[in-house]
Amino acid sequence: MIGDCESCGDNEEDLTLVQRVYLTPADWDREEKVEVAEGTEHWCAVCLLHYPHQVV
Ligand SMILES: [Zn+2]
C-alpha cells in the first residue's frame, strides 16, 4: 500500500502493517522484557530493518 510511514513519516510505496515491539535488554537483576504495543502502524522497509516489530 502507498502512504506515509507512521514511524519516520516518509511517503512510501511499500508499507507493511506491523505492531511495534518494545525491547528491554536483560540486566543482572532482570530478564529481557518484550512488550508489544497496542494497535497497528504502517511502516516503510527502512523502519522494518531498524526497529523491532511484529508483522500483523
Ligand atoms: Zn519509516
N, CA, C, O and the ligand as a Tripos MOL2 file, in Angstrom:
@<TRIPOS>MOLECULE
protein
  225   223    57     0     0
PROTEIN
NO_CHARGES

@<TRIPOS>ATOM
      1 N           0.8360   -1.1890    0.0000 N.3       1 MET1
      2 CA          0.0000    0.0000    0.0000 C.3       1 MET1
      3 C           0.8760    1.2460    0.0000 C.2       1 MET1
      4 O           2.0420    1.1930    0.3920 O.2       1 MET1
      5 N           0.3130    2.3630   -0.4400 N.am      2 ILE2
      6 CA          1.0510    3.6100   -0.5280 C.3       2 ILE2
      7 C           0.5560    4.5700    0.5560 C.2       2 ILE2
      8 O          -0.6440    4.6700    0.8120 O.2       2 ILE2
      9 N           1.5020    5.2750    1.1890 N.am      3 GLY3
     10 CA          1.1060    6.2520    2.2040 C.3       3 GLY3
     11 C           2.3130    6.7010    2.9990 C.2       3 GLY3
     12 O           3.4570    6.4800    2.6010 O.2       3 GLY3
     13 N           2.0390    7.3460    4.1470 N.am      4 ASP4
     14 CA          3.1240    7.8180    4.9980 C.3       4 ASP4
     15 C           3.4660    6.7600    6.0390 C.2       4 ASP4
     16 O           2.5900    6.1980    6.6980 O.2       4 ASP4
     17 N           4.7620    6.5050    6.1670 N.am      5 CYS5
     18 CA          5.2300    5.6220    7.2290 C.3       5 CYS5
     19 C           4.8970    6.2570    8.5730 C.2       5 CYS5
     20 O           5.1780    7.4360    8.7920 O.2       5 CYS5
     21 N           4.2970    5.4770    9.4760 N.am      6 GLU6
     22 CA          3.8850    6.0410   10.7680 C.3       6 GLU6
     23 C           5.0330    6.0630   11.7730 C.2       6 GLU6
     24 O           4.8570    6.5250   12.9000 O.2       6 GLU6
     25 N           6.2000    5.5710   11.3790 N.am      7 SER7
     26 CA          7.3530    5.6150   12.2600 C.3       7 SER7
     27 C           8.2520    6.8000   11.9170 C.2       7 SER7
     28 O           8.6050    7.5820   12.7990 O.2       7 SER7
     29 N           8.6310    6.9410   10.6260 N.am      8 CYS8
     30 CA          9.5440    8.0220   10.2390 C.3       8 CYS8
     31 C           8.8450    9.1180    9.4400 C.2       8 CYS8
     32 O           9.4100   10.1970    9.2620 O.2       8 CYS8
     33 N           7.6210    8.8640    8.9520 N.am      9 GLY9
     34 CA          6.8610    9.8920    8.2600 C.3       9 GLY9
     35 C           7.1290   10.0010    6.7740 C.2       9 GLY9
     36 O           6.5250   10.8310    6.0940 O.2       9 GLY9
     37 N           8.0380    9.1650    6.2540 N.am     10 ASP10
     38 CA          8.3220    9.2000    4.8250 C.3      10 ASP10
     39 C           7.1330    8.6950    4.0160 C.2      10 ASP10
     40 O           6.4090    7.7980    4.4470 O.2      10 ASP10
     41 N           6.9410    9.2830    2.8400 N.am     11 ASN11
     42 CA          5.9360    8.7740    1.9210 C.3      11 ASN11
     43 C           6.5410    7.6150    1.1490 C.2      11 ASN11
     44 O           7.5590    7.7690    0.4730 O.2      11 ASN11
     45 N           5.9140    6.4630    1.2530 N.am     12 GLU12
     46 CA          6.4950    5.2410    0.6910 C.3      12 GLU12
     47 C           5.4470    4.4830   -0.1110 C.2      12 GLU12
     48 O           4.2430    4.6280    0.1010 O.2      12 GLU12
     49 N           5.9460    3.6690   -1.0390 N.am     13 GLU13
     50 CA          5.0310    2.8570   -1.8480 C.3      13 GLU13
     51 C           4.8900    1.4440   -1.3150 C.2      13 GLU13
     52 O           4.0580    0.6720   -1.7920 O.2      13 GLU13
     53 N           5.7050    1.1060   -0.3270 N.am     14 ASP14
     54 CA          5.7130   -0.2810    0.1170 C.3      14 ASP14
     55 C           5.6270   -0.3320    1.6400 C.2      14 ASP14
     56 O           6.6200   -0.5960    2.3180 O.2      14 ASP14
     57 N           4.4440   -0.0810    2.1620 N.am     15 LEU15
     58 CA          4.2540   -0.0670    3.6130 C.3      15 LEU15
     59 C           3.7550   -1.4210    4.0960 C.2      15 LEU15
     60 O           3.0090   -2.1140    3.4050 O.2      15 LEU15
     61 N           4.1890   -1.7780    5.3040 N.am     16 THR16
     62 CA          3.7910   -3.0440    5.9000 C.3      16 THR16
     63 C           3.0750   -2.7720    7.2140 C.2      16 THR16
     64 O           3.5140   -1.9350    8.0030 O.2      16 THR16
     65 N           1.9720   -3.4770    7.4500 N.am     17 LEU17
     66 CA          1.2190   -3.3180    8.6940 C.3      17 LEU17
     67 C           1.9120   -4.1050    9.7970 C.2      17 LEU17
     68 O           2.0890   -5.3180    9.6880 O.2      17 LEU17
     69 N           2.3020   -3.4100   10.8570 N.am     18 VAL18
     70 CA          3.0500   -4.0610   11.9350 C.3      18 VAL18
     71 C           2.5250   -3.5980   13.2880 C.2      18 VAL18
     72 O           1.7840   -2.6190   13.3810 O.2      18 VAL18
     73 N           2.9190   -4.3130   14.3300 N.am     19 GLN19
     74 CA          2.7810   -3.8390   15.7040 C.3      19 GLN19
     75 C           4.1750   -3.5690   16.2250 C.2      19 GLN19
     76 O           5.0630   -4.4160   16.1250 O.2      19 GLN19
     77 N           4.3620   -2.3910   16.7790 N.am     20 ARG20
     78 CA          5.6560   -2.0310   17.3460 C.3      20 ARG20
     79 C           5.9470   -2.9170   18.5620 C.2      20 ARG20
     80 O           5.0450   -3.2480   19.3320 O.2      20 ARG20
     81 N           7.2160   -3.2920   18.7220 N.am     21 VAL21
     82 CA          7.6300   -4.1110   19.8670 C.3      21 VAL21
     83 C           8.6590   -3.3230   20.6720 C.2      21 VAL21
     84 O           9.6190   -2.7910   20.1160 O.2      21 VAL21
     85 N           8.4500   -3.2540   21.9810 N.am     22 TYR22
     86 CA          9.4010   -2.5750   22.8720 C.3      22 TYR22
     87 C          10.2710   -3.6170   23.5420 C.2      22 TYR22
     88 O           9.7660   -4.4950   24.2410 O.2      22 TYR22
     89 N          11.5730   -3.5280   23.3340 N.am     23 LEU23
     90 CA         12.5160   -4.4710   23.9200 C.3      23 LEU23
     91 C          13.2910   -3.8050   25.0440 C.2      23 LEU23
     92 O          13.8750   -2.7380   24.8550 O.2      23 LEU23
     93 N          13.2980   -4.4340   26.2140 N.am     24 THR24
     94 CA         14.1600   -4.0010   27.3020 C.3      24 THR24
     95 C          15.2190   -5.0730   27.4940 C.2      24 THR24
     96 O          14.8920   -6.1980   27.8740 O.2      24 THR24
     97 N          16.4930   -4.7480   27.2390 N.am     25 PRO25
     98 CA         17.5420   -5.7680   27.3280 C.3      25 PRO25
     99 C          17.6670   -6.3180   28.7410 C.2      25 PRO25
    100 O          17.3970   -5.6210   29.7190 O.2      25 PRO25
    101 N          18.0760   -7.5690   28.8330 N.am     26 ALA26
    102 CA         18.2900   -8.1780   30.1370 C.3      26 ALA26
    103 C          19.4450   -7.5000   30.8520 C.2      26 ALA26
    104 O          20.4010   -7.0400   30.2280 O.2      26 ALA26
    105 N          19.3370   -7.4460   32.1900 N.am     27 ASP27
    106 CA         20.4230   -6.9120   33.0060 C.3      27 ASP27
    107 C          20.6730   -7.9010   34.1320 C.2      27 ASP27
    108 O          20.0080   -8.9340   34.1990 O.2      27 ASP27
    109 N          21.6120   -7.6100   35.0130 N.am     28 TRP28
    110 CA         21.9550   -8.5830   36.0490 C.3      28 TRP28
    111 C          20.7760   -8.8770   36.9720 C.2      28 TRP28
    112 O          20.6860   -9.9660   37.5410 O.2      28 TRP28
    113 N          19.8610   -7.8990   37.1230 N.am     29 ASP29
    114 CA         18.7630   -8.0930   38.0760 C.3      29 ASP29
    115 C          17.4020   -8.2780   37.4130 C.2      29 ASP29
    116 O          16.3720   -8.2870   38.0880 O.2      29 ASP29
    117 N          17.4010   -8.4270   36.0840 N.am     30 ARG30
    118 CA         16.0970   -8.6130   35.4350 C.3      30 ARG30
    119 C          16.2640   -9.3660   34.1230 C.2      30 ARG30
    120 O          17.3300   -9.3860   33.5080 O.2      30 ARG30
    121 N          15.1570   -9.9830   33.7300 N.am     31 GLU31
    122 CA         15.1690  -10.7030   32.4620 C.3      31 GLU31
    123 C          14.7930   -9.7570   31.3270 C.2      31 GLU31
    124 O          14.2220   -8.6890   31.5460 O.2      31 GLU31
    125 N          15.1260  -10.1730   30.1220 N.am     32 GLU32
    126 CA         14.7230   -9.3910   28.9600 C.3      32 GLU32
    127 C          13.1950   -9.2620   28.9310 C.2      32 GLU32
    128 O          12.4720  -10.2130   29.2260 O.2      32 GLU32
    129 N          12.7300   -8.0830   28.5760 N.am     33 LYS33
    130 CA         11.2970   -7.8340   28.5490 C.3      33 LYS33
    131 C          10.8830   -7.4840   27.1180 C.2      33 LYS33
    132 O          11.5160   -6.6540   26.4660 O.2      33 LYS33
    133 N           9.8400   -8.1100   26.6480 N.am     34 VAL34
    134 CA          9.3280   -7.8430   25.3060 C.3      34 VAL34
    135 C           7.8720   -7.4380   25.4300 C.2      34 VAL34
    136 O           7.0310   -8.2180   25.8770 O.2      34 VAL34
    137 N           7.5850   -6.2060   25.0290 N.am     35 GLU35
    138 CA          6.2080   -5.7160   25.0930 C.3      35 GLU35
    139 C           5.7460   -5.3470   23.6890 C.2      35 GLU35
    140 O           6.4410   -4.6430   22.9560 O.2      35 GLU35
    141 N           4.5770   -5.8290   23.3330 N.am     36 VAL36
    142 CA          4.0100   -5.4930   22.0340 C.3      36 VAL36
    143 C           3.0200   -4.3520   22.2150 C.2      36 VAL36
    144 O           2.1210   -4.4240   23.0530 O.2      36 VAL36
    145 N           3.1920   -3.2970   21.4200 N.am     37 ALA37
    146 CA          2.3270   -2.1240   21.5270 C.3      37 ALA37
    147 C           0.9050   -2.4710   21.0930 C.2      37 ALA37
    148 O           0.6920   -3.3470   20.2550 O.2      37 ALA37
    149 N          -0.0630   -1.7650   21.6810 N.am     38 GLU38
    150 CA         -1.4460   -1.9150   21.2300 C.3      38 GLU38
    151 C          -1.6230   -1.1770   19.9140 C.2      38 GLU38
    152 O          -1.0190   -0.1290   19.6900 O.2      38 GLU38
    153 N          -2.4510   -1.7300   19.0560 N.am     39 GLY39
    154 CA         -2.7330   -1.0660   17.7910 C.3      39 GLY39
    155 C          -1.6690   -1.3680   16.7530 C.2      39 GLY39
    156 O          -0.6020   -1.8950   17.0680 O.2      39 GLY39
    157 N          -1.9730   -1.0310   15.5280 N.am     40 THR40
    158 CA         -1.0690   -1.3290   14.4210 C.3      40 THR40
    159 C          -0.6060   -0.0410   13.7520 C.2      40 THR40
    160 O          -1.2530    1.0010   13.8630 O.2      40 THR40
    161 N           0.5310   -0.1290   13.0510 N.am     41 GLU41
    162 CA          1.0780    1.0120   12.3190 C.3      41 GLU41
    163 C           1.5510    0.5210   10.9520 C.2      41 GLU41
    164 O           1.8520   -0.6580   10.7630 O.2      41 GLU41
    165 N           1.6060    1.4520   10.0120 N.am     42 HIS42
    166 CA          2.1710    1.1510    8.7000 C.3      42 HIS42
    167 C           3.5990    1.6570    8.6640 C.2      42 HIS42
    168 O           3.8510    2.8400    8.8930 O.2      42 HIS42
    169 N           4.5350    0.7620    8.3780 N.am     43 TRP43
    170 CA          5.9530    1.1160    8.3780 C.3      43 TRP43
    171 C           6.5640    0.8790    7.0050 C.2      43 TRP43
    172 O           6.1470   -0.0030    6.2540 O.2      43 TRP43
    173 N           7.5900    1.7140    6.6980 N.am     44 CYS44
    174 CA          8.3460    1.5180    5.4620 C.3      44 CYS44
    175 C           9.4240    0.4490    5.6740 C.2      44 CYS44
    176 O           9.6580    0.0000    6.7960 O.2      44 CYS44
    177 N          10.0720    0.0550    4.5830 N.am     45 ALA45
    178 CA         11.0730   -1.0110    4.6400 C.3      45 ALA45
    179 C          12.2580   -0.6320    5.5270 C.2      45 ALA45
    180 O          12.8300   -1.4910    6.1980 O.2      45 ALA45
    181 N          12.6280    0.6530    5.5330 N.am     46 VAL46
    182 CA         13.7750    1.0830    6.3460 C.3      46 VAL46
    183 C          13.4640    0.9080    7.8350 C.2      46 VAL46
    184 O          14.3000    0.4090    8.5890 O.2      46 VAL46
    185 N          12.2770    1.3140    8.2540 N.am     47 CYS47
    186 CA         11.9080    1.1610    9.6580 C.3      47 CYS47
    187 C          11.8090   -0.3130   10.0370 C.2      47 CYS47
    188 O          12.1520   -0.6960   11.1560 O.2      47 CYS47
    189 N          11.3420   -1.1310    9.1070 N.am     48 LEU48
    190 CA         11.2620   -2.5730    9.3830 C.3      48 LEU48
    191 C          12.6500   -3.1340    9.6610 C.2      48 LEU48
    192 O          12.8010   -4.0590   10.4580 O.2      48 LEU48
    193 N          13.6650   -2.5720    9.0020 N.am     49 LEU49
    194 CA         15.0360   -3.0400    9.2060 C.3      49 LEU49
    195 C          15.5920   -2.5870   10.5490 C.2      49 LEU49
    196 O          16.3850   -3.3000   11.1640 O.2      49 LEU49
    197 N          15.1830   -1.4090   11.0090 N.am     50 HIS50
    198 CA         15.8600   -0.7850   12.1470 C.3      50 HIS50
    199 C          15.1560   -0.9490   13.4850 C.2      50 HIS50
    200 O          15.7960   -0.8360   14.5310 O.2      50 HIS50
    201 N          13.8630   -1.2120   13.4780 N.am     51 TYR51
    202 CA         13.1300   -1.2430   14.7500 C.3      51 TYR51
    203 C          12.4390   -2.5860   14.9380 C.2      51 TYR51
    204 O          11.9550   -3.1900   13.9810 O.2      51 TYR51
    205 N          12.4000   -3.0490   16.2000 N.am     52 PRO52
    206 CA         11.7180   -4.3250   16.4660 C.3      52 PRO52
    207 C          10.2130   -4.1990   16.2430 C.2      52 PRO52
    208 O           9.6110   -3.1790   16.5790 O.2      52 PRO52
    209 N           9.6230   -5.2290   15.6830 N.am     53 HIS53
    210 CA          8.1960   -5.1830   15.3550 C.3      53 HIS53
    211 C           7.6830   -6.6030   15.1140 C.2      53 HIS53
    212 O           8.4530   -7.5570   15.0020 O.2      53 HIS53
    213 N           6.3760   -6.7050   15.0390 N.am     54 GLN54
    214 CA          5.7240   -7.9510   14.6190 C.3      54 GLN54
    215 C           4.8990   -7.6370   13.4000 C.2      54 GLN54
    216 O           4.1240   -6.6810   13.4080 O.2      54 GLN54
    217 N           5.0480   -8.4170   12.3530 N.am     55 VAL55
    218 CA          4.1940   -8.2140   11.1840 C.3      55 VAL55
    219 C           2.8010   -8.7530   11.5180 C.2      55 VAL55
    220 O           2.6570   -9.8660   12.0220 O.2      55 VAL55
    221 N           1.7990   -7.9560   11.2340 N.am     56 VAL56
    222 CA          0.4030   -8.3360   11.5550 C.3      56 VAL56
    223 C          -0.1120   -9.2900   10.4950 C.2      56 VAL56
    224 O          -1.2570   -9.7330   10.5690 O.2      56 VAL56
    225 ZN          9.6630    4.5640    8.0440 Zn       57 ZN57
@<TRIPOS>BOND
     1     1     2 1
     2     2     3 1
     3     3     4 2
     4     3     5 am
     5     5     6 1
     6     6     7 1
     7     7     8 2
     8     7     9 am
     9     9    10 1
    10    10    11 1
    11    11    12 2
    12    11    13 am
    13    13    14 1
    14    14    15 1
    15    15    16 2
    16    15    17 am
    17    17    18 1
    18    18    19 1
    19    19    20 2
    20    19    21 am
    21    21    22 1
    22    22    23 1
    23    23    24 2
    24    23    25 am
    25    25    26 1
    26    26    27 1
    27    27    28 2
    28    27    29 am
    29    29    30 1
    30    30    31 1
    31    31    32 2
    32    31    33 am
    33    33    34 1
    34    34    35 1
    35    35    36 2
    36    35    37 am
    37    37    38 1
    38    38    39 1
    39    39    40 2
    40    39    41 am
    41    41    42 1
    42    42    43 1
    43    43    44 2
    44    43    45 am
    45    45    46 1
    46    46    47 1
    47    47    48 2
    48    47    49 am
    49    49    50 1
    50    50    51 1
    51    51    52 2
    52    51    53 am
    53    53    54 1
    54    54    55 1
    55    55    56 2
    56    55    57 am
    57    57    58 1
    58    58    59 1
    59    59    60 2
    60    59    61 am
    61    61    62 1
    62    62    63 1
    63    63    64 2
    64    63    65 am
    65    65    66 1
    66    66    67 1
    67    67    68 2
    68    67    69 am
    69    69    70 1
    70    70    71 1
    71    71    72 2
    72    71    73 am
    73    73    74 1
    74    74    75 1
    75    75    76 2
    76    75    77 am
    77    77    78 1
    78    78    79 1
    79    79    80 2
    80    79    81 am
    81    81    82 1
    82    82    83 1
    83    83    84 2
    84    83    85 am
    85    85    86 1
    86    86    87 1
    87    87    88 2
    88    87    89 am
    89    89    90 1
    90    90    91 1
    91    91    92 2
    92    91    93 am
    93    93    94 1
    94    94    95 1
    95    95    96 2
    96    95    97 am
    97    97    98 1
    98    98    99 1
    99    99   100 2
   100    99   101 am
   101   101   102 1
   102   102   103 1
   103   103   104 2
   104   103   105 am
   105   105   106 1
   106   106   107 1
   107   107   108 2
   108   107   109 am
   109   109   110 1
   110   110   111 1
   111   111   112 2
   112   111   113 am
   113   113   114 1
   114   114   115 1
   115   115   116 2
   116   115   117 am
   117   117   118 1
   118   118   119 1
   119   119   120 2
   120   119   121 am
   121   121   122 1
   122   122   123 1
   123   123   124 2
   124   123   125 am
   125   125   126 1
   126   126   127 1
   127   127   128 2
   128   127   129 am
   129   129   130 1
   130   130   131 1
   131   131   132 2
   132   131   133 am
   133   133   134 1
   134   134   135 1
   135   135   136 2
   136   135   137 am
   137   137   138 1
   138   138   139 1
   139   139   140 2
   140   139   141 am
   141   141   142 1
   142   142   143 1
   143   143   144 2
   144   143   145 am
   145   145   146 1
   146   146   147 1
   147   147   148 2
   148   147   149 am
   149   149   150 1
   150   150   151 1
   151   151   152 2
   152   151   153 am
   153   153   154 1
   154   154   155 1
   155   155   156 2
   156   155   157 am
   157   157   158 1
   158   158   159 1
   159   159   160 2
   160   159   161 am
   161   161   162 1
   162   162   163 1
   163   163   164 2
   164   163   165 am
   165   165   166 1
   166   166   167 1
   167   167   168 2
   168   167   169 am
   169   169   170 1
   170   170   171 1
   171   171   172 2
   172   171   173 am
   173   173   174 1
   174   174   175 1
   175   175   176 2
   176   175   177 am
   177   177   178 1
   178   178   179 1
   179   179   180 2
   180   179   181 am
   181   181   182 1
   182   182   183 1
   183   183   184 2
   184   183   185 am
   185   185   186 1
   186   186   187 1
   187   187   188 2
   188   187   189 am
   189   189   190 1
   190   190   191 1
   191   191   192 2
   192   191   193 am
   193   193   194 1
   194   194   195 1
   195   195   196 2
   196   195   197 am
   197   197   198 1
   198   198   199 1
   199   199   200 2
   200   199   201 am
   201   201   202 1
   202   202   203 1
   203   203   204 2
   204   203   205 am
   205   205   206 1
   206   206   207 1
   207   207   208 2
   208   207   209 am
   209   209   210 1
   210   210   211 1
   211   211   212 2
   212   211   213 am
   213   213   214 1
   214   214   215 1
   215   215   216 2
   216   215   217 am
   217   217   218 1
   218   218   219 1
   219   219   220 2
   220   219   221 am
   221   221   222 1
   222   222   223 1
   223   223   224 2
@<TRIPOS>SUBSTRUCTURE
     1 MET1         2 RESIDUE 1 A MET
     2 ILE2         6 RESIDUE 1 A ILE
     3 GLY3        10 RESIDUE 1 A GLY
     4 ASP4        14 RESIDUE 1 A ASP
     5 CYS5        18 RESIDUE 1 A CYS
     6 GLU6        22 RESIDUE 1 A GLU
     7 SER7        26 RESIDUE 1 A SER
     8 CYS8        30 RESIDUE 1 A CYS
     9 GLY9        34 RESIDUE 1 A GLY
    10 ASP10       38 RESIDUE 1 A ASP
    11 ASN11       42 RESIDUE 1 A ASN
    12 GLU12       46 RESIDUE 1 A GLU
    13 GLU13       50 RESIDUE 1 A GLU
    14 ASP14       54 RESIDUE 1 A ASP
    15 LEU15       58 RESIDUE 1 A LEU
    16 THR16       62 RESIDUE 1 A THR
    17 LEU17       66 RESIDUE 1 A LEU
    18 VAL18       70 RESIDUE 1 A VAL
    19 GLN19       74 RESIDUE 1 A GLN
    20 ARG20       78 RESIDUE 1 A ARG
    21 VAL21       82 RESIDUE 1 A VAL
    22 TYR22       86 RESIDUE 1 A TYR
    23 LEU23       90 RESIDUE 1 A LEU
    24 THR24       94 RESIDUE 1 A THR
    25 PRO25       98 RESIDUE 1 A PRO
    26 ALA26      102 RESIDUE 1 A ALA
    27 ASP27      106 RESIDUE 1 A ASP
    28 TRP28      110 RESIDUE 1 A TRP
    29 ASP29      114 RESIDUE 1 A ASP
    30 ARG30      118 RESIDUE 1 A ARG
    31 GLU31      122 RESIDUE 1 A GLU
    32 GLU32      126 RESIDUE 1 A GLU
    33 LYS33      130 RESIDUE 1 A LYS
    34 VAL34      134 RESIDUE 1 A VAL
    35 GLU35      138 RESIDUE 1 A GLU
    36 VAL36      142 RESIDUE 1 A VAL
    37 ALA37      146 RESIDUE 1 A ALA
    38 GLU38      150 RESIDUE 1 A GLU
    39 GLY39      154 RESIDUE 1 A GLY
    40 THR40      158 RESIDUE 1 A THR
    41 GLU41      162 RESIDUE 1 A GLU
    42 HIS42      166 RESIDUE 1 A HIS
    43 TRP43      170 RESIDUE 1 A TRP
    44 CYS44      174 RESIDUE 1 A CYS
    45 ALA45      178 RESIDUE 1 A ALA
    46 VAL46      182 RESIDUE 1 A VAL
    47 CYS47      186 RESIDUE 1 A CYS
    48 LEU48      190 RESIDUE 1 A LEU
    49 LEU49      194 RESIDUE 1 A LEU
    50 HIS50      198 RESIDUE 1 A HIS
    51 TYR51      202 RESIDUE 1 A TYR
    52 PRO52      206 RESIDUE 1 A PRO
    53 HIS53      210 RESIDUE 1 A HIS
    54 GLN54      214 RESIDUE 1 A GLN
    55 VAL55      218 RESIDUE 1 A VAL
    56 VAL56      222 RESIDUE 1 A VAL
    57 ZN57       225 GROUP 0 **** ****
